[in-house]
Amino acid sequence: MSTDTRRAPRRQVAELVPVTDMMAEAVIGRLGNVSETGMLMLASVPMNEDALYQLRFAIPGPQGHPLLLDVGAHLLWCEQTHAPGQAWVGFRFLTLAREHREQLRNWIAQEASAV
């Protein structure tokens, strides 16, 4: 059975949320939108399509404290922007801890219920 992961609710991220490549130990871009199955990122470094990445970013956690999420992600596509050195990249999450997935799902639902 095939599942369309794009059907998962997404949250647009207006604030600046840096995304860190844990292998390079460097910020590689910022979050554009996120679902519990993947994310869109504005990359500020060259990225490799069909590559695997170990990424970290933060969302608001309990009592408003930042919750760091570590995800294993597969880069599905990359599209250059009009700004030099930047590209939109789409990731599918391969690994995400169960408790972090639940926190992410709740954070995404908060935006949907506010509309």
Rosetta constraint file for C-alpha pairs under 8 A:
AtomPair CA 5 CA 37 HARMONIC 6.29 0.50
AtomPair CA 5 CA 38 HARMONIC 7.96 0.50
AtomPair CA 6 CA 37 HARMONIC 8.00 0.50
AtomPair CA 8 CA 35 HARMONIC 6.12 0.50
AtomPair CA 8 CA 36 HARMONIC 6.97 0.50
AtomPair CA 8 CA 37 HARMONIC 6.97 0.50
AtomPair CA 9 CA 35 HARMONIC 5.85 0.50
AtomPair CA 9 CA 36 HARMONIC 7.84 0.50
AtomPair CA 9 CA 108 HARMONIC 7.12 0.50
AtomPair CA 9 CA 109 HARMONIC 7.91 0.50
AtomPair CA 10 CA 33 HARMONIC 6.39 0.50
AtomPair CA 10 CA 34 HARMONIC 5.31 0.50
AtomPair CA 10 CA 35 HARMONIC 4.47 0.50
AtomPair CA 10 CA 36 HARMONIC 7.87 0.50
AtomPair CA 10 CA 108 HARMONIC 6.47 0.50
AtomPair CA 11 CA 33 HARMONIC 5.39 0.50
AtomPair CA 11 CA 34 HARMONIC 5.40 0.50
AtomPair CA 11 CA 35 HARMONIC 6.44 0.50
AtomPair CA 11 CA 108 HARMONIC 5.25 0.50
AtomPair CA 11 CA 111 HARMONIC 6.70 0.50
AtomPair CA 11 CA 112 HARMONIC 7.90 0.50
AtomPair CA 12 CA 32 HARMONIC 6.29 0.50
AtomPair CA 12 CA 33 HARMONIC 4.36 0.50
AtomPair CA 12 CA 34 HARMONIC 6.79 0.50
AtomPair CA 13 CA 17 HARMONIC 7.66 0.50
AtomPair CA 13 CA 31 HARMONIC 6.49 0.50
AtomPair CA 13 CA 32 HARMONIC 5.44 0.50
AtomPair CA 13 CA 33 HARMONIC 5.26 0.50
AtomPair CA 13 CA 34 HARMONIC 7.59 0.50
AtomPair CA 14 CA 32 HARMONIC 7.45 0.50
AtomPair CA 16 CA 30 HARMONIC 6.51 0.50
AtomPair CA 16 CA 31 HARMONIC 7.28 0.50
AtomPair CA 17 CA 30 HARMONIC 5.34 0.50
AtomPair CA 17 CA 31 HARMONIC 5.48 0.50
AtomPair CA 17 CA 57 HARMONIC 6.82 0.50
AtomPair CA 17 CA 58 HARMONIC 6.87 0.50
AtomPair CA 18 CA 27 HARMONIC 6.40 0.50
AtomPair CA 18 CA 28 HARMONIC 7.68 0.50
AtomPair CA 18 CA 29 HARMONIC 5.91 0.50
AtomPair CA 18 CA 30 HARMONIC 4.38 0.50
AtomPair CA 18 CA 31 HARMONIC 6.43 0.50
AtomPair CA 18 CA 57 HARMONIC 6.23 0.50
AtomPair CA 18 CA 58 HARMONIC 7.86 0.50
AtomPair CA 19 CA 27 HARMONIC 5.57 0.50
AtomPair CA 19 CA 28 HARMONIC 6.01 0.50
AtomPair CA 19 CA 29 HARMONIC 5.36 0.50
AtomPair CA 19 CA 30 HARMONIC 5.24 0.50
AtomPair CA 19 CA 31 HARMONIC 6.49 0.50
AtomPair CA 19 CA 55 HARMONIC 6.61 0.50
AtomPair CA 19 CA 56 HARMONIC 5.72 0.50
AtomPair CA 19 CA 57 HARMONIC 4.91 0.50
AtomPair CA 20 CA 25 HARMONIC 6.59 0.50
AtomPair CA 20 CA 26 HARMONIC 5.40 0.50
AtomPair CA 20 CA 27 HARMONIC 4.12 0.50
AtomPair CA 20 CA 28 HARMONIC 5.72 0.50
AtomPair CA 20 CA 29 HARMONIC 7.34 0.50
AtomPair CA 20 CA 55 HARMONIC 5.52 0.50
AtomPair CA 20 CA 56 HARMONIC 5.12 0.50
AtomPair CA 20 CA 57 HARMONIC 6.50 0.50
AtomPair CA 21 CA 25 HARMONIC 5.62 0.50
AtomPair CA 21 CA 26 HARMONIC 5.59 0.50
AtomPair CA 21 CA 27 HARMONIC 6.18 0.50
AtomPair CA 21 CA 28 HARMONIC 6.28 0.50
AtomPair CA 21 CA 53 HARMONIC 6.91 0.50
AtomPair CA 21 CA 54 HARMONIC 5.97 0.50
AtomPair CA 21 CA 55 HARMONIC 4.79 0.50
AtomPair CA 21 CA 56 HARMONIC 6.68 0.50
AtomPair CA 22 CA 26 HARMONIC 6.99 0.50
AtomPair CA 22 CA 54 HARMONIC 5.54 0.50
AtomPair CA 22 CA 55 HARMONIC 5.58 0.50
AtomPair CA 22 CA 56 HARMONIC 6.72 0.50
AtomPair CA 23 CA 53 HARMONIC 7.81 0.50
AtomPair CA 23 CA 54 HARMONIC 6.61 0.50
AtomPair CA 28 CA 43 HARMONIC 5.82 0.50
AtomPair CA 28 CA 44 HARMONIC 5.60 0.50
AtomPair CA 28 CA 45 HARMONIC 5.70 0.50
AtomPair CA 29 CA 41 HARMONIC 6.44 0.50
AtomPair CA 29 CA 42 HARMONIC 5.39 0.50
AtomPair CA 29 CA 43 HARMONIC 4.17 0.50
AtomPair CA 29 CA 44 HARMONIC 5.01 0.50
AtomPair CA 29 CA 45 HARMONIC 7.25 0.50
AtomPair CA 30 CA 41 HARMONIC 5.58 0.50
AtomPair CA 30 CA 42 HARMONIC 5.35 0.50
AtomPair CA 30 CA 43 HARMONIC 6.64 0.50
AtomPair CA 31 CA 39 HARMONIC 7.37 0.50
AtomPair CA 31 CA 40 HARMONIC 6.33 0.50
AtomPair CA 31 CA 41 HARMONIC 4.60 0.50
AtomPair CA 31 CA 42 HARMONIC 6.41 0.50
AtomPair CA 32 CA 39 HARMONIC 7.34 0.50
AtomPair CA 32 CA 40 HARMONIC 5.13 0.50
AtomPair CA 32 CA 41 HARMONIC 4.96 0.50
AtomPair CA 32 CA 42 HARMONIC 6.30 0.50
AtomPair CA 33 CA 39 HARMONIC 5.65 0.50
AtomPair CA 33 CA 40 HARMONIC 5.18 0.50
AtomPair CA 33 CA 41 HARMONIC 7.11 0.50
AtomPair CA 34 CA 38 HARMONIC 5.97 0.50
AtomPair CA 34 CA 39 HARMONIC 4.18 0.50
AtomPair CA 34 CA 40 HARMONIC 6.32 0.50
AtomPair CA 34 CA 108 HARMONIC 8.00 0.50
AtomPair CA 35 CA 39 HARMONIC 6.06 0.50
AtomPair CA 35 CA 104 HARMONIC 7.59 0.50
AtomPair CA 35 CA 105 HARMONIC 7.45 0.50
AtomPair CA 35 CA 108 HARMONIC 7.10 0.50
AtomPair CA 36 CA 93 HARMONIC 7.83 0.50
AtomPair CA 36 CA 101 HARMONIC 6.09 0.50
AtomPair CA 36 CA 104 HARMONIC 6.26 0.50
AtomPair CA 36 CA 105 HARMONIC 6.01 0.50
AtomPair CA 37 CA 92 HARMONIC 5.97 0.50
AtomPair CA 37 CA 93 HARMONIC 5.29 0.50
AtomPair CA 38 CA 73 HARMONIC 7.72 0.50
AtomPair CA 38 CA 90 HARMONIC 7.50 0.50
AtomPair CA 38 CA 91 HARMONIC 5.32 0.50
AtomPair CA 38 CA 92 HARMONIC 4.23 0.50
AtomPair CA 38 CA 93 HARMONIC 4.88 0.50
AtomPair CA 39 CA 90 HARMONIC 5.99 0.50
AtomPair CA 39 CA 91 HARMONIC 5.31 0.50
AtomPair CA 39 CA 92 HARMONIC 6.72 0.50
AtomPair CA 39 CA 93 HARMONIC 7.79 0.50
AtomPair CA 40 CA 88 HARMONIC 6.88 0.50
AtomPair CA 40 CA 89 HARMONIC 5.78 0.50
AtomPair CA 40 CA 90 HARMONIC 4.73 0.50
AtomPair CA 40 CA 91 HARMONIC 6.40 0.50
AtomPair CA 41 CA 88 HARMONIC 5.79 0.50
AtomPair CA 41 CA 89 HARMONIC 5.36 0.50
AtomPair CA 41 CA 90 HARMONIC 6.54 0.50
AtomPair CA 41 CA 91 HARMONIC 7.95 0.50
AtomPair CA 42 CA 86 HARMONIC 6.70 0.50
AtomPair CA 42 CA 87 HARMONIC 5.74 0.50
AtomPair CA 42 CA 88 HARMONIC 4.70 0.50
AtomPair CA 42 CA 89 HARMONIC 6.42 0.50
AtomPair CA 43 CA 47 HARMONIC 7.52 0.50
AtomPair CA 43 CA 86 HARMONIC 5.48 0.50
AtomPair CA 43 CA 87 HARMONIC 5.18 0.50
AtomPair CA 43 CA 88 HARMONIC 6.07 0.50
AtomPair CA 43 CA 89 HARMONIC 6.68 0.50
AtomPair CA 44 CA 85 HARMONIC 6.02 0.50
AtomPair CA 44 CA 86 HARMONIC 4.82 0.50
AtomPair CA 44 CA 87 HARMONIC 6.90 0.50
AtomPair CA 45 CA 85 HARMONIC 6.61 0.50
AtomPair CA 45 CA 86 HARMONIC 6.80 0.50
AtomPair CA 46 CA 85 HARMONIC 7.45 0.50
AtomPair CA 46 CA 86 HARMONIC 7.87 0.50
AtomPair CA 46 CA 87 HARMONIC 7.98 0.50
AtomPair CA 47 CA 78 HARMONIC 7.62 0.50
AtomPair CA 48 CA 75 HARMONIC 7.34 0.50
AtomPair CA 49 CA 75 HARMONIC 5.53 0.50
AtomPair CA 49 CA 76 HARMONIC 6.16 0.50
AtomPair CA 49 CA 77 HARMONIC 5.80 0.50
AtomPair CA 49 CA 78 HARMONIC 6.45 0.50
AtomPair CA 50 CA 74 HARMONIC 6.40 0.50
AtomPair CA 50 CA 75 HARMONIC 5.19 0.50
AtomPair CA 50 CA 76 HARMONIC 5.58 0.50
AtomPair CA 50 CA 77 HARMONIC 7.36 0.50
AtomPair CA 51 CA 74 HARMONIC 5.87 0.50
AtomPair CA 51 CA 75 HARMONIC 5.52 0.50
AtomPair CA 51 CA 76 HARMONIC 7.98 0.50
AtomPair CA 52 CA 72 HARMONIC 7.18 0.50
AtomPair CA 52 CA 73 HARMONIC 5.70 0.50
AtomPair CA 52 CA 74 HARMONIC 4.63 0.50
AtomPair CA 52 CA 75 HARMONIC 6.33 0.50
AtomPair CA 53 CA 72 HARMONIC 5.85 0.50
AtomPair CA 53 CA 73 HARMONIC 5.19 0.50
AtomPair CA 53 CA 74 HARMONIC 6.36 0.50
AtomPair CA 53 CA 75 HARMONIC 7.47 0.50
AtomPair CA 54 CA 70 HARMONIC 7.07 0.50
AtomPair CA 54 CA 71 HARMONIC 5.84 0.50
AtomPair CA 54 CA 72 HARMONIC 4.62 0.50
AtomPair CA 54 CA 73 HARMONIC 6.24 0.50
AtomPair CA 55 CA 70 HARMONIC 5.69 0.50
AtomPair CA 55 CA 71 HARMONIC 5.31 0.50
AtomPair CA 55 CA 72 HARMONIC 6.35 0.50
AtomPair CA 55 CA 73 HARMONIC 7.12 0.50
AtomPair CA 56 CA 68 HARMONIC 6.59 0.50
AtomPair CA 56 CA 69 HARMONIC 5.44 0.50
AtomPair CA 56 CA 70 HARMONIC 4.52 0.50
AtomPair CA 56 CA 71 HARMONIC 6.34 0.50
AtomPair CA 57 CA 68 HARMONIC 5.67 0.50
AtomPair CA 57 CA 69 HARMONIC 5.49 0.50
AtomPair CA 57 CA 70 HARMONIC 6.95 0.50
AtomPair CA 58 CA 66 HARMONIC 5.81 0.50
AtomPair CA 58 CA 67 HARMONIC 5.23 0.50
AtomPair CA 58 CA 68 HARMONIC 4.32 0.50
AtomPair CA 58 CA 69 HARMONIC 5.85 0.50
AtomPair CA 59 CA 66 HARMONIC 5.61 0.50
AtomPair CA 59 CA 67 HARMONIC 5.32 0.50
AtomPair CA 59 CA 68 HARMONIC 6.67 0.50
AtomPair CA 59 CA 69 HARMONIC 7.56 0.50
AtomPair CA 59 CA 104 HARMONIC 7.56 0.50
AtomPair CA 59 CA 107 HARMONIC 7.79 0.50
AtomPair CA 60 CA 64 HARMONIC 5.37 0.50
AtomPair CA 60 CA 65 HARMONIC 5.84 0.50
AtomPair CA 60 CA 66 HARMONIC 4.63 0.50
AtomPair CA 60 CA 67 HARMONIC 5.79 0.50
AtomPair CA 60 CA 107 HARMONIC 7.56 0.50
AtomPair CA 61 CA 65 HARMONIC 5.11 0.50
AtomPair CA 61 CA 66 HARMONIC 5.16 0.50
AtomPair CA 61 CA 67 HARMONIC 4.78 0.50
AtomPair CA 61 CA 103 HARMONIC 7.12 0.50
AtomPair CA 62 CA 66 HARMONIC 7.96 0.50
AtomPair CA 62 CA 67 HARMONIC 7.89 0.50
AtomPair CA 69 CA 96 HARMONIC 7.67 0.50
AtomPair CA 69 CA 100 HARMONIC 6.42 0.50
AtomPair CA 70 CA 96 HARMONIC 6.63 0.50
AtomPair CA 70 CA 97 HARMONIC 7.91 0.50
AtomPair CA 71 CA 93 HARMONIC 6.42 0.50
AtomPair CA 71 CA 94 HARMONIC 7.22 0.50
AtomPair CA 71 CA 95 HARMONIC 5.43 0.50
AtomPair CA 71 CA 96 HARMONIC 5.03 0.50
AtomPair CA 71 CA 97 HARMONIC 7.96 0.50
AtomPair CA 72 CA 93 HARMONIC 5.88 0.50
AtomPair CA 72 CA 94 HARMONIC 5.21 0.50
AtomPair CA 72 CA 95 HARMONIC 4.73 0.50
AtomPair CA 72 CA 96 HARMONIC 6.83 0.50
AtomPair CA 73 CA 91 HARMONIC 5.87 0.50
AtomPair CA 73 CA 92 HARMONIC 5.50 0.50
AtomPair CA 73 CA 93 HARMONIC 4.40 0.50
AtomPair CA 73 CA 94 HARMONIC 5.26 0.50
AtomPair CA 73 CA 95 HARMONIC 7.00 0.50
AtomPair CA 74 CA 91 HARMONIC 5.37 0.50
AtomPair CA 74 CA 92 HARMONIC 5.23 0.50
AtomPair CA 74 CA 93 HARMONIC 6.42 0.50
AtomPair CA 74 CA 94 HARMONIC 6.79 0.50
AtomPair CA 75 CA 89 HARMONIC 6.99 0.50
AtomPair CA 75 CA 90 HARMONIC 5.91 0.50
AtomPair CA 75 CA 91 HARMONIC 4.50 0.50
AtomPair CA 75 CA 92 HARMONIC 6.63 0.50
AtomPair CA 76 CA 89 HARMONIC 7.54 0.50
AtomPair CA 76 CA 90 HARMONIC 5.57 0.50
AtomPair CA 76 CA 91 HARMONIC 5.55 0.50
AtomPair CA 76 CA 92 HARMONIC 6.84 0.50
AtomPair CA 77 CA 89 HARMONIC 5.68 0.50
AtomPair CA 77 CA 90 HARMONIC 5.35 0.50
AtomPair CA 77 CA 91 HARMONIC 7.46 0.50
AtomPair CA 78 CA 87 HARMONIC 6.49 0.50
AtomPair CA 78 CA 88 HARMONIC 5.76 0.50
AtomPair CA 78 CA 89 HARMONIC 4.38 0.50
AtomPair CA 78 CA 90 HARMONIC 6.56 0.50
AtomPair CA 79 CA 87 HARMONIC 5.39 0.50
AtomPair CA 79 CA 88 HARMONIC 5.22 0.50
AtomPair CA 79 CA 89 HARMONIC 6.40 0.50
AtomPair CA 80 CA 86 HARMONIC 6.27 0.50
AtomPair CA 80 CA 87 HARMONIC 4.15 0.50
AtomPair CA 80 CA 88 HARMONIC 6.29 0.50
AtomPair CA 81 CA 86 HARMONIC 5.80 0.50
AtomPair CA 81 CA 87 HARMONIC 5.04 0.50
AtomPair CA 81 CA 88 HARMONIC 6.69 0.50
AtomPair CA 82 CA 86 HARMONIC 7.82 0.50
AtomPair CA 96 CA 100 HARMONIC 6.59 0.50
AtomPair CA 96 CA 101 HARMONIC 6.17 0.50
AtomPair CA 97 CA 101 HARMONIC 6.12 0.50
AtomPair CA 98 CA 102 HARMONIC 6.32 0.50
AtomPair CA 99 CA 103 HARMONIC 6.31 0.50
AtomPair CA 100 CA 104 HARMONIC 6.04 0.50
AtomPair CA 101 CA 105 HARMONIC 6.03 0.50
AtomPair CA 102 CA 106 HARMONIC 6.17 0.50
AtomPair CA 103 CA 107 HARMONIC 6.19 0.50
AtomPair CA 104 CA 108 HARMONIC 6.17 0.50
AtomPair CA 105 CA 109 HARMONIC 6.15 0.50
AtomPair CA 106 CA 110 HARMONIC 6.22 0.50
AtomPair CA 107 CA 111 HARMONIC 6.95 0.50
AtomPair CA 108 CA 112 HARMONIC 6.71 0.50
AtomPair CA 109 CA 113 HARMONIC 6.15 0.50
AtomPair CA 110 CA 114 HARMONIC 6.24 0.50
AtomPair CA 111 CA 115 HARMONIC 6.69 0.50
